[in-house]
C-alpha cells in the first residue's frame, strides 16, 4: 500500500461529515494534515483531535465559491513549506431541491459549479504538476452517484463536470505513481445527505480514501465507498486494485 505516514494531505471540507471522518482516519494512519473549512473556527475541534493522534496539522480557510479566496488559500499552503502529496477534494454543496425543475434558476448552476467543479479543478491544477515533478502523489475528487434526478440539476451537472475533468487529467498520469481518481461516499446521513439517507457516515470509511492507498498506477476510476463498507483498509485496497480498472483503452 501507498505509505502515508509522515506525508502531508490537504482535505477540503474537513470540519464535519465525511471530511471530518476522513481527517481522523488519515491521522490514525500517521498522515500530517492541512485542514480546510470556510472559517478557521470550524476546524478547531478536528485540529485538536488529529494532533492528539500524534501527527502535525494545520488549518486554512477559504470560501470555495470564491475563486480569489481559493487562490489565496493555495498561496498560503505554498508558504507553509511542506510538500502536499495527497489531496482529498471532499467539500461540496447541494444548492437546492427543485420540484418545479423547469424553473431551475441559473444561479443553481453558477453556485454549484463554483464549489463542486471550479474549486476542486483549481486545486488539482495547482498540485498535480508538483506531484508529477516529484514522481508521486494522490488526488481524490469526491463525486456523486446521483442519476436521473432533474430536481437537483445544478448539483448533478457540477459533479458530472468534475468527473470529466478527473478522467481527462488521469489520462496524463496513467501508469505512474501519480494517481487521480474519483471517490463517492454514497448517500449518507450528513448535513448534505439529510436524515433520510440509508447509510451511516461511518460506512464511507475506509472506502472514501481507498484510492489514496492503491499502488497500481490506475487513474480515472470511480471508487464508490460503499463497495468497501465494513472492510479493513488492506482488504479494501486489494479489492480496489483487483476489481476497478482505469477507463482508458490500452
C-alpha positions as CSV (number, residue, x, y, z in Angstrom):
1,X,0.0,0.0,0.0
2,X,1.0,3.6,-0.6
3,X,2.6,4.8,2.6
4,X,1.1,8.0,4.0
5,X,3.0,8.2,7.3
6,X,4.8,11.5,7.5
7,X,3.3,12.8,4.3
8,X,1.0,15.8,4.0
9,X,-2.6,15.7,2.9
10,X,-5.0,18.6,2.1
11,X,-8.6,17.8,3.0
12,X,-11.2,20.3,2.0
13,X,-14.5,20.4,3.9
14,X,-12.8,18.7,6.9
15,X,-14.8,20.3,9.7
16,X,-17.8,18.0,9.6
17,X,-19.4,15.0,7.9
18,X,-17.3,12.8,5.7
19,X,-14.4,15.2,5.6
20,X,-14.2,15.1,9.4
21,X,-14.2,11.3,9.5
22,X,-11.6,11.3,6.7
23,X,-9.3,13.6,8.6
24,X,-9.5,11.4,11.7
25,X,-8.9,8.3,9.7
26,X,-5.9,9.7,7.9
27,X,-4.4,10.9,11.1
28,X,-4.7,7.4,12.5
29,X,-2.6,6.3,9.6
30,X,0.1,8.8,10.5
31,X,-0.6,11.3,7.8
32,X,0.0,15.0,8.5
33,X,-2.9,17.2,7.6
34,X,-3.8,20.6,6.2
35,X,-7.5,21.0,7.2
36,X,-9.7,23.3,5.1
37,X,-13.0,24.9,6.1
38,X,-14.8,28.1,5.4
39,X,-13.6,29.5,8.7
40,X,-10.7,28.6,11.0
41,X,-13.0,28.3,13.9
42,X,-14.8,25.4,12.3
43,X,-11.7,23.2,12.3
44,X,-10.6,23.9,15.9
45,X,-12.2,20.7,17.2
46,X,-10.8,18.3,14.5
47,X,-7.4,20.1,14.6
48,X,-7.1,19.2,18.3
49,X,-8.3,15.6,17.7
50,X,-5.9,14.8,14.9
51,X,-3.0,16.4,16.7
52,X,-3.8,14.1,19.6
53,X,-3.1,11.2,17.3
54,X,0.5,12.3,17.1
55,X,0.5,14.0,13.6
56,X,1.2,17.5,12.6
57,X,-1.8,19.5,11.5
58,X,-2.5,23.0,10.1
59,X,-5.7,24.8,9.2
60,X,-6.6,27.0,6.2
61,X,-9.8,28.8,5.4
62,X,-11.5,29.7,2.1
63,X,-14.9,30.1,0.6
64,X,-14.7,27.7,-2.3
65,X,-17.4,29.6,-4.1
66,X,-14.9,32.5,-4.5
67,X,-12.0,31.7,-6.9
68,X,-9.9,34.5,-5.5
69,X,-10.3,33.0,-2.0
70,X,-9.2,29.7,-3.4
71,X,-6.1,31.3,-4.9
72,X,-5.2,32.9,-1.6
73,X,-5.6,29.6,0.2
74,X,-3.3,27.9,-2.3
75,X,-0.7,30.6,-1.9
76,X,-0.9,30.2,1.8
77,X,-0.4,26.5,1.5
78,X,2.6,27.1,-0.7
79,X,4.0,29.3,2.1
80,X,3.8,26.5,4.7
81,X,7.0,24.9,3.4
82,X,5.6,21.4,3.0
83,X,5.0,19.1,0.0
84,X,1.4,18.2,-0.4
85,X,1.5,14.6,-1.6
86,X,-2.3,13.9,-1.1
87,X,-5.3,16.0,-2.0
88,X,-8.8,15.0,-0.9
89,X,-11.3,17.3,-2.5
90,X,-14.2,16.4,-0.2
91,X,-16.0,19.7,0.1
92,X,-19.2,20.0,-1.8
93,X,-22.5,21.9,-2.0
94,X,-26.1,20.8,-2.8
95,X,-27.8,24.1,-3.5
96,X,-31.5,23.2,-3.7
97,X,-34.1,20.6,-4.5
98,X,-36.4,21.9,-7.2
99,X,-39.7,20.1,-7.5
100,X,-40.6,22.7,-10.1
101,X,-37.5,21.7,-12.0
102,X,-38.4,23.5,-15.2
103,X,-38.0,26.7,-13.2
104,X,-34.4,25.9,-12.0
105,X,-32.6,29.3,-11.8
106,X,-29.3,29.9,-13.5
107,X,-27.9,30.7,-10.0
108,X,-28.2,27.0,-9.1
109,X,-25.7,26.1,-11.8
110,X,-23.4,29.1,-11.1
111,X,-23.2,28.3,-7.4
112,X,-22.9,24.6,-7.8
113,X,-20.1,24.8,-10.4
114,X,-18.1,27.3,-8.4
115,X,-17.9,25.0,-5.4
116,X,-18.2,21.5,-6.8
117,X,-16.3,21.9,-10.1
118,X,-14.2,25.0,-10.4
119,X,-12.6,25.0,-6.9
120,X,-11.5,21.3,-7.0
121,X,-10.3,21.9,-10.6
122,X,-8.2,24.8,-9.4
123,X,-6.7,22.7,-6.6
124,X,-5.9,19.9,-9.0
125,X,-4.2,22.2,-11.4
126,X,-2.2,23.6,-8.6
127,X,-0.9,20.4,-7.0
128,X,-0.9,17.9,-9.8
129,X,2.2,19.4,-11.6
130,X,4.1,19.4,-8.3
131,X,3.3,15.7,-7.8
132,X,4.3,14.9,-11.3
133,X,7.6,16.7,-10.8
134,X,8.2,14.7,-7.6
135,X,7.1,11.5,-9.2
136,X,4.4,10.6,-6.6
137,X,1.1,11.8,-5.3
138,X,-2.6,11.0,-4.9
139,X,-5.7,13.1,-5.7
140,X,-9.3,12.0,-4.9
141,X,-12.1,14.1,-6.1
142,X,-15.5,13.5,-4.5
143,X,-18.2,12.9,-6.9
144,X,-21.8,11.6,-6.5
145,X,-23.8,8.7,-7.7
146,X,-26.8,10.9,-8.3
147,X,-28.5,10.0,-11.6
148,X,-31.8,10.7,-13.4
149,X,-32.7,13.4,-10.8
150,X,-33.9,16.5,-12.6
151,X,-34.7,18.2,-9.2
152,X,-31.0,18.7,-8.4
153,X,-29.7,19.7,-11.9
154,X,-27.1,22.2,-10.7
155,X,-25.5,19.7,-8.3
156,X,-25.8,16.8,-10.7
157,X,-24.2,18.7,-13.6
158,X,-21.4,20.1,-11.5
159,X,-20.4,16.6,-10.3
160,X,-20.6,15.3,-13.9
161,X,-18.2,18.0,-15.0
162,X,-15.8,17.1,-12.1
163,X,-15.9,13.5,-13.3
164,X,-14.9,14.6,-16.8
165,X,-12.1,16.8,-15.5
166,X,-10.8,14.0,-13.3
167,X,-10.9,11.3,-16.0
168,X,-9.2,13.6,-18.5
169,X,-6.4,14.5,-16.1
170,X,-6.0,10.9,-15.2
171,X,-5.1,10.0,-18.8
172,X,-2.0,12.1,-18.4
173,X,-0.6,10.3,-15.4
174,X,-1.9,6.8,-16.1
175,X,0.7,4.1,-15.3
176,X,2.7,6.4,-12.9
177,X,2.8,6.8,-9.2
178,X,0.8,9.9,-9.5
179,X,-2.9,8.9,-9.4
180,X,-6.1,10.9,-9.6
181,X,-9.4,9.1,-9.1
182,X,-13.0,9.7,-8.1
183,X,-14.5,8.8,-4.8
184,X,-18.1,8.8,-3.6
185,X,-19.2,8.3,0.0
186,X,-22.7,7.1,-1.1
187,X,-25.9,8.6,0.2
188,X,-25.0,9.2,3.9
189,X,-26.8,10.8,6.8
190,X,-24.7,14.0,6.7
191,X,-25.8,17.7,6.6
192,X,-25.7,17.3,2.8
193,X,-27.3,13.9,2.5
194,X,-30.0,14.5,5.0
195,X,-31.6,12.4,7.8
196,X,-33.4,10.0,5.4
197,X,-30.2,8.7,3.7
198,X,-29.7,5.0,4.1
199,X,-26.1,4.9,5.1
200,X,-24.3,6.0,8.2
201,X,-21.4,8.4,7.6
202,X,-19.0,5.8,9.1
203,X,-19.9,3.4,6.4
204,X,-17.8,5.5,4.0
205,X,-14.6,4.6,5.9
206,X,-12.2,3.2,4.6
207,X,-13.7,3.3,1.0
208,X,-13.6,7.1,0.8
209,X,-9.8,7.0,0.9
210,X,-9.1,3.7,-0.8
211,X,-7.7,5.5,-3.8
212,X,-5.0,7.1,-1.7
213,X,-3.6,3.7,-0.7
214,X,-3.8,1.9,-4.0
215,X,-0.4,1.5,-5.8
216,X,-1.4,0.1,-9.2
217,X,-0.9,3.2,-11.2
218,X,-4.5,3.4,-12.3
219,X,-6.3,6.7,-12.6
220,X,-9.7,7.9,-13.7
221,X,-11.6,5.3,-11.7
222,X,-14.9,5.6,-9.8
223,X,-14.3,4.2,-6.4
224,X,-17.6,4.2,-4.6
225,X,-17.0,4.0,-0.9
226,X,-20.0,1.7,-0.2
227,X,-18.3,-1.0,-2.3
228,X,-15.8,-1.3,0.6
229,X,-18.1,-0.8,3.6
230,X,-17.1,-2.8,6.6
231,X,-13.8,-3.9,5.2
232,X,-10.3,-3.4,6.6
233,X,-8.2,-0.9,4.7
234,X,-5.9,-3.7,3.5
235,X,-8.8,-5.7,2.1
236,X,-10.4,-2.6,0.6
237,X,-7.2,-1.7,-1.3
238,X,-6.8,-5.2,-2.5
239,X,-10.4,-5.2,-3.9
240,X,-9.9,-1.8,-5.5
241,X,-6.8,-2.9,-7.3
242,X,-8.3,-6.2,-8.4
243,X,-11.8,-5.1,-9.4
244,X,-11.7,-1.5,-10.5
245,X,-9.9,-0.7,-13.8
246,X,-9.0,2.6,-15.5
247,X,-11.4,3.8,-18.2
248,X,-8.6,4.2,-20.8
249,X,-8.1,1.9,-23.7
250,X,-4.8,0.1,-23.6
